[in-house]
Amino acid sequence: MTAANILVVLTFLATFNEALLELVLGRWHNSRVDRLMPLASIALGVVECIGFGLNALDLVGITTWPLAGEVITGAVVGGGASWVHNFFGKPSRAGNEGNVV
């Protein structure tokens, strides 16, 4: 898999991650759910990257312990989900406009 393919897959997973969490947890708008959303996003990203065996650190030639690369990649996918969400124009729950100029 080339670097471009992996970046497309990671962007897709971040988008999927955000959409799934909005579908499941987005119905409840209270402070407890809002605080858990970033942690749930990172956990889901880690599970996705371990399940698919995605290790973005291999792209730059960094060797890690077994599963460490997948966990780090998953944390980036989960943490980057809101960025992808904002990039494509849907306003975030924090009230940002979500439009990138």
ChimeraX attribute file (.defattr): number of C-alpha atoms within 10 A of each C-alpha:
attribute: neighborCount
match mode: 1-to-1
recipient: residues
	/A:1	6
	/A:2	7
	/A:3	12
	/A:4	10
	/A:5	10
	/A:6	15
	/A:7	13
	/A:8	11
	/A:9	13
	/A:10	25
	/A:11	16
	/A:12	15
	/A:13	21
	/A:14	28
	/A:15	20
	/A:16	16
	/A:17	26
	/A:18	26
	/A:19	16
	/A:20	14
	/A:21	17
	/A:22	15
	/A:23	10
	/A:24	9
	/A:25	15
	/A:26	16
	/A:27	10
	/A:28	11
	/A:29	10
	/A:30	9
	/A:31	8
	/A:32	9
	/A:33	14
	/A:34	15
	/A:35	10
	/A:36	11
	/A:37	16
	/A:38	18
	/A:39	14
	/A:40	17
	/A:41	26
	/A:42	24
	/A:43	18
	/A:44	22
	/A:45	30
	/A:46	24
	/A:47	17
	/A:48	22
	/A:49	24
	/A:50	19
	/A:51	10
	/A:52	10
	/A:53	14
	/A:54	21
	/A:55	22
	/A:56	20
	/A:57	15
	/A:58	13
	/A:59	14
	/A:60	8
	/A:61	8
	/A:62	10
	/A:63	12
	/A:64	12
	/A:65	7
	/A:66	8
	/A:67	15
	/A:68	14
	/A:69	22
	/A:70	26
	/A:71	22
	/A:72	20
	/A:73	24
	/A:74	28
	/A:75	21
	/A:76	18
	/A:77	29
	/A:78	29
	/A:79	21
	/A:80	23
	/A:81	27
	/A:82	22
	/A:83	16
	/A:84	19
	/A:85	19
	/A:86	18
	/A:87	15
	/A:88	12
	/A:89	12
	/A:90	14
	/A:91	15
	/A:92	13
	/A:93	14
	/A:94	8
	/A:95	7
	/A:96	10
	/A:97	13
	/A:98	19
	/A:99	11
	/A:100	8
	/A:101	4
